[in-house]
Each structure stands twice: as structure tokens, then as C-alpha cells.
Amino acid sequence: MSLKATGCIFRRSLCYAVRCSSGNVGRYSSNPPNKQEHSSKFIPPAESKHDWIDPPDRLSNLRPIIYQIPENETELGKQLRNLRQETEDWNHAFWANQNLTFNKKKEDFILSKLKEKGITDRDEKGRKRTLNSEEMAVFYKRFLDENHVRHNSYNKEWYRRNFTITLLMGRVAFHDLWRMFDEIRGRRKR
């Protein structure tokens, strides 16, 4: 095998690993879009060869990804795609819930502080009243303190999942590289 062919195979495998990890390409999932937890109605064209990324979700503020299913997907590749989708769904659920909780508690805090001051939540022109940054800093600190354990648990799980995904991506890239070498070796023997 020539050095040029080896370099080409290596680049292809590396590009696959980068493409899987980057999330900057389009995608579609093993789950049809209506079964995903995200609110996307977009369905990529069947002939698409890339992952697709939707606009940010209104609850989680995360951009849902629709993973592409390769024609000759291996069992290992399917395992990787499913783990990535599970992780994305888990991440979406966490942040959607966290954002809803945050906004509700923030609104309750503002209303209670305005009530303490003896003023309504709306001014004379009907605009919502707000608190200054010093007053809101009290809320932000309290919210972070109350959710410290939850955020630490989330971070540990997020790192664990991403480490597993990275190892699995390496296995998939190595498997694809090995398969290409076998194909090239089989052609040379003929």
C-alpha cells in the first residue's frame, strides 16, 4: 500500500471522528423527529448524508440535532448514535426543567420583593417592574446555592457521558480504519 493511500484512509477516519463529535453538521436520528423530546417538526431529506441542527429549543435553549443514519451503519456505529441521542435528550430534559424552575423562582422572588416595597408588579404605563442588579444578585446566589448539588451531579454525569461517547467514537474510527485496510488488502491479493 502506498503512503498516499494510507494517508487518505487515515484522513477519512479522522474526518469521521471529528464529524461525529463536532455537531456542526446536520443530523437525523434513529428516532423519528416526532418521537424526540424536542419540538422540531423538521424532517431532513432522505438522501441527506449529514447530520442536521435545528434552531434553539424554546425551553432548553439547546439546538436539537437530527442524526443521520449511514447506509452501512455497523452495530458499534448504531450504539454510538443511540448514546449520543440519549445524551442529547437527557441534556435537553435537564435544561428545559432547570430553565422553567429558574424562571418561576425568579418571578416569585421579584413579586415578593415588590410586595415588600408595597408596589405592584406593573408601573403606571402597564410595564412590568424589575429589580436592580444588587437585588437580583441575592436571588442568583440563592438559586445557585440551592441547586449546587444538582448542578454538580449534572456535571459529573455530563462528563461521564461525554467520556464514554469519546471512547466509543475512537472505537468506531478504529473499526472503520481496520475495515478499509482489510478491503485494500483484499483488492491487492486479487
C-alpha positions in Angstrom: 0.0 0.0 0.0 1.3 3.4 -0.9 1.9 6.2 1.6 -0.7 8.3 -0.2 -3.4 5.6 0.2 -2.6 5.2 3.9 -2.8 9.0 4.4 -6.2 9.1 2.6 -7.6 6.3 4.8 -6.3 8.0 7.9 -7.8 11.3 7.0 -11.2 9.7 6.2 -11.3 8.0 9.6 -10.2 11.2 11.4 -12.8 13.3 9.5 -15.5 10.8 10.5 -14.4 11.0 14.2 -14.4 14.8 14.0 -17.7 14.9 12.2 -19.3 12.7 14.9 -18.0 14.8 17.7 -18.4 18.3 16.3 -22.2 18.6 16.0 -21.6 21.3 13.3 -23.1 19.2 10.6 -26.8 18.3 10.0 -28.1 15.1 11.6 -31.1 12.8 11.8 -31.9 10.4 14.5 -32.8 6.8 14.9 -35.9 8.1 16.5 -38.3 9.8 14.1 -38.5 13.6 14.8 -42.0 13.3 16.4 -40.7 10.8 18.9 -37.8 13.0 20.1 -38.3 15.1 23.1 -37.6 18.3 21.2 -40.3 20.4 19.5 -38.7 20.3 16.0 -41.0 19.5 13.1 -38.2 19.4 10.5 -37.5 16.2 8.7 -34.3 16.2 6.6 -34.4 14.8 3.0 -34.0 11.0 2.8 -30.9 11.3 0.6 -29.1 13.6 3.1 -25.6 12.4 4.1 -25.1 14.7 7.0 -26.5 15.5 10.5 -28.9 18.4 10.8 -29.0 21.0 13.5 -32.3 22.8 14.4 -32.7 26.3 15.9 -32.5 26.5 19.7 -35.4 24.9 21.6 -37.6 27.4 23.4 -37.4 25.6 26.7 -33.9 24.3 27.0 -32.2 26.8 24.7 -30.2 23.9 23.2 -30.0 23.3 19.4 -31.6 19.8 18.8 -29.6 17.6 16.4 -31.2 15.2 13.9 -28.6 12.4 13.4 -28.0 10.9 10.0 -28.2 7.1 9.8 -25.5 5.9 7.5 -26.4 3.2 4.9 -23.8 0.7 6.1 -24.0 1.5 9.8 -22.2 -1.0 12.0 -23.6 -2.2 15.3 -20.9 -0.1 17.0 -21.9 2.9 15.0 -25.5 2.4 15.9 -24.5 2.1 19.6 -22.6 5.5 19.3 -25.5 7.2 17.5 -28.0 6.0 20.1 -25.8 7.0 23.0 -25.3 10.5 21.5 -29.1 10.8 21.0 -29.8 9.6 24.6 -27.3 12.1 25.9 -28.9 14.9 23.9 -32.4 14.0 25.1 -31.1 13.8 28.7 -29.4 17.2 28.4 -32.5 18.8 26.8 -34.7 17.5 29.6 -32.4 18.7 32.3 -32.0 22.2 30.9 -35.7 22.6 30.0 -36.7 21.7 33.6 -33.9 23.8 35.1 -34.9 26.9 33.0 -38.6 26.5 33.9 -37.7 26.2 37.6 -35.3 29.2 37.4 -37.9 31.4 35.6 -40.7 30.5 38.1 -38.5 31.1 41.2 -37.2 34.4 39.7 -40.7 35.6 39.0 -41.8 34.7 42.5 -38.7 36.4 44.0 -39.4 39.6 42.1 -43.1 39.7 43.1 -42.2 39.1 46.8 -39.6 41.9 46.8 -42.0 44.3 45.0 -44.7 43.3 47.6 -42.3 44.0 50.4 -41.8 47.5 48.9 -45.5 48.0 48.7 -45.7 48.4 45.0 -47.4 46.4 42.2 -45.8 44.3 39.6 -46.8 46.9 36.9 -46.0 50.6 36.7 -48.4 53.4 35.6 -47.9 52.7 32.0 -48.5 48.9 32.4 -44.9 47.9 32.0 -43.5 45.1 34.2 -41.4 46.4 37.1 -37.9 44.9 37.7 -35.4 44.9 40.5 -32.0 46.4 40.3 -28.8 44.3 39.8 -27.9 44.2 43.5 -31.4 42.9 44.5 -31.3 40.3 41.7 -27.8 39.2 42.8 -29.3 38.0 46.0 -31.7 35.8 44.0 -29.0 34.4 41.7 -26.7 33.5 44.6 -29.6 31.8 46.5 -30.7 29.9 43.4 -27.1 28.7 42.8 -26.7 27.7 46.4 -30.0 25.8 46.4 -29.1 23.9 43.2 -25.4 23.3 44.0 -25.7 19.6 44.5 -28.0 19.2 41.4 -25.5 21.1 39.2 -22.6 19.1 40.5 -24.5 15.8 39.8 -25.3 17.1 36.3 -21.7 18.0 35.6 -20.4 14.6 36.7 -23.0 12.8 34.6 -22.3 15.1 31.6 -18.5 14.4 31.8 -19.1 10.6 32.2 -21.4 10.5 29.2 -19.1 12.6 27.0 -16.1 10.5 28.0 -18.0 7.3 27.1 -19.0 8.9 23.7 -15.4 9.9 23.0 -14.1 6.4 23.7 -16.9 4.9 21.5 -16.0 7.3 18.7 -12.4 6.2 18.9 -13.5 2.6 18.6 -15.8 3.4 15.7 -13.0 5.3 13.9 -10.5 2.4 14.5 -13.1 -0.2 13.3 -13.7 1.8 10.1 -10.0 2.2 9.5 -9.4 -1.5 10.1 -12.2 -2.3 7.7 -10.7 -0.1 5.0 -7.3 -1.8 5.4 -9.0 -5.2 5.0 -10.7 -4.0 1.8 -7.5 -2.7 0.4 -5.6 -5.8 1.3 -8.4 -7.9 -0.3 -8.1 -6.0 -3.5 -4.3 -6.4 -3.6 -4.5 -10.2 -3.2 -6.6 -10.5 -6.3 
